[in-house]
Amino acid sequence: MSSAQSELADPPKDGISAMSFAPEHNLLLISSWNSEVAMHDVLTNVKKTGYTHKGAVLDCCWGVDQTKCFSGGVDRNVVHFDFEAQTERSLGQHDKPVKGVAFQKDLGCVVSGSWDKTMRTWDHRQAQCVSNTSLPDKVFTLAVCQNRVVVGTANRHVLIYDVRKLGEPEQERESSLKFQTRCIRCFPNGTGYALSSIEGRVAMEYFELDSASQAKKYAFKCHRAQDEKGVDTVYPVNALSFHPSYGTFATGGCDGKVIMWDGENKKRLQAPWAYPSSIAALAFSPTGAILAVASSYTFEEGEKDHPPDKVFFRPMSEQEVKPRPKQGL
């Protein structure tokens, strides 16, 4: 690991589930299995404040700015927290644990996905549910992209919704990867999404269905290790995070490695960076100057002794994140 990177001074005491930087600020939101959502100032390395659920927190996100956030977890609640007023309230409940939350800034609504096989949207100003959409299976991951919500469920379903018309999906797809979906994140330019699986692969997918757009999609292997006999060990790809300016992206796996990729030019940008434990979450700062890395065992091998949960802040150079177009002849 780079000697230039720093380490969070007061990390969660149990498994880290999600991280997110505030819009236009170096404030990092971290949710964890110890029932806490905490806000950290990355520049001063100080835990500013936090709040707790009544069970493990499985996801968190910011609202329109750094003053409000949302979270969901095992207690089934979708929670709104106001950092200025230091007030917490439940927007409502799912019937089973909440696996994903995201904020749709244009409509000002919160989107949540649950193991109860529903996606719900919430008006946080009125603290009420404004839509309840049935899904084919339990939610594993979701991402908001302009007016679209992309939902990955069990049995490899991928559903793409227009948030203004949630009655039925705009598109319903089957993952192009043969194994369980782990994470979905949208391209910064809004043209598609990356999807990772438990079997060491990432798929690059596009929303438009015309032949030119679909011809650009592809999948690639990553986060694998080969022994002296040539036998591969394949690791789940838990985390994806896109650089906000360049559109390159980082992957994090259960091998404890983080890798930067140039998806447009189909290139790995550098040798993997190694960390003490599984990579549970990744987050770029708003400028892309810092990559937050959660090194936190994800229990892929069941109960066992493991390194303590840590968050690292890696300064990112232009060389590490800038695309590398193919050279002309």
Secondary structure, DSSP 8 states (H G I E B T S, - for coil): --TT-EE-SS--SS-EEEEEE-TTS-EEEEEETTSEEEEEETTTTEEEEEEE-SS-EEEEEE-SSTTEEEEEETT-EEEEEETTTTEEEEEEE-SS-EEEEEEETTTTEEEEEETTSEEEEEETTTTEEEEEEE-SS-EEEEEEETTEEEEEEGGGEEEEEETTBTTS-SEEEE-SSSS-EEEEEE-TTSSEEEEEETTSEEEEEES--SHHHHTT-EEEE-SEEE-TTS-EEE--EEEEEE-TTT--EEEEETTSEEEEEETTTTEE-S--EE-SS-EEEEEE-TTSSEEEEEE----TT-S------EEEEEE--HHHHS-------
